[in-house]
Amino acid sequence: MADIIGIPDPVVPENIPPGIDKVGTGCRISDTVTVYTDLSHKERGRIVLGDDVILLDHVRLVTGDMRTNKGAFIHMGSRIIVNVGCYLSGEGGLQIEDEVLIGPGAKLLSAGHEYDHEPVSIYQHGLTYGTVTVEKGAWIGAGATILEGVTVGKGAVVGAASVVTKDVPAFSVVAGNPARVIKWREGFRPKPSVFLRLLKRIKGAIRGLGS
Ligand SMILES: CC(C)(COP(=O)(O)OP(=O)(O)OC[C@H]1O[C@@H](n2cnc3c(N)ncnc32)[C@H](O)[C@@H]1OP(=O)(O)O)[C@@H](O)C(=O)NCCC(=O)NCCS
């Protein structure tokens, strides 16, 4: 018996949940992972995992009704860990690049509901869509929510329980609701642009003239 428990065994074809269209080598997918998709849709290949992707218990993958959600897809690169209880909506498109870590209970939401004007009941409105992209090497903390249309930049960190409403700059650390940049990863702070450096120098020169 293996010493480490709680990580699913490498996937065999019988273990791949129906609806996941393509799986690379070395993937581990819990048998509690579920998929909400339309198996009768003629165009498959919308939910695709690269190599060494780990989907832990009770992860939910959603493309929904693909006659309505025409641009739906979930594309994951390689060496990705999606921790327990995550909700990944690809209704408006979801791209997760290589080496991304997603903490327990995170929600990546690429769709919402229209709510302006009539009818009163939002139930009767259509969906809104916006592709969510998580770039290479980013880490999304436990319980974070990423809203539609957001890109989490390369190597960025999203703090636990953050609500991310806007794009996250590469290598930044964001936190809170709404999420704001709280710091930069050490060694990755972007250098100010030539324009800003020039502006700083001009301001310094003006201050010098006044003294
Ligand atoms: C974002 C995070 C990585 C930052 O950690 P850190 O570099 O040690 O940062 P600090 O603890 O010094 O926090 C800096 C400031 O941001 C605030 N902050 C940190 N994380 C926050 C969060 N998730 N939400 C709101 N504010 C947060 C801190 O309170 C602190 O504020 P202050 O300067 O006013 O005191 C960490 O707080 C976090 O959320 N980790 C996620 C853990 C997780 O999800 N684990 C699951 C593993 S998959």
The ligand as an ORCA input file, in Angstrom:
! r2SCAN-3c Opt
* xyz 0 1
  C      -1.670     36.508     -0.546
  C      -0.701     35.797      0.377
  C       0.124     34.760     -0.390
  C       0.224     36.919      0.899
  O       1.052     36.394      1.874
  P       2.279     37.280      2.414
  O       3.225     37.588      1.294
  O       2.861     36.595      3.607
  O       1.602     38.668      2.771
  P       1.308     39.309      4.178
  O       0.726     38.316      5.133
  O       2.546     40.051      4.599
  O       0.149     40.356      3.822
  C       0.383     41.649      3.327
  C      -0.884     42.464      3.575
  O      -1.952     41.932      2.777
  C      -3.039     41.493      3.600
  N      -3.515     40.213      3.060
  C      -2.804     39.098      2.850
  N      -3.566     38.136      2.341
  C      -4.784     38.649      2.223
  C      -6.012     38.110      1.759
  N      -6.091     36.865      1.297
  N      -7.084     38.907      1.753
  C      -7.009     40.195      2.209
  N      -5.854     40.747      2.653
  C      -4.769     39.983      2.668
  C      -2.426     41.305      4.984
  O      -3.409     41.460      5.996
  C      -1.396     42.400      5.017
  O      -2.045     43.623      5.257
  P      -1.326     44.789      6.166
  O      -0.081     45.171      5.390
  O      -2.356     45.862      6.218
  O      -1.009     44.154      7.464
  C      -1.433     35.084      1.556
  O      -1.930     36.032      2.477
  C      -2.586     34.219      1.064
  O      -3.726     34.637      0.907
  N      -2.231     32.902      0.813
  C      -3.137     31.951      0.275
  C      -3.084     30.662      1.106
  C      -3.872     29.561      0.470
  O      -4.841     29.785     -0.210
  N      -3.434     28.344      0.695
  C      -4.009     27.202      0.029
  C      -2.913     26.443     -0.604
  S      -3.325     25.834     -2.200
*
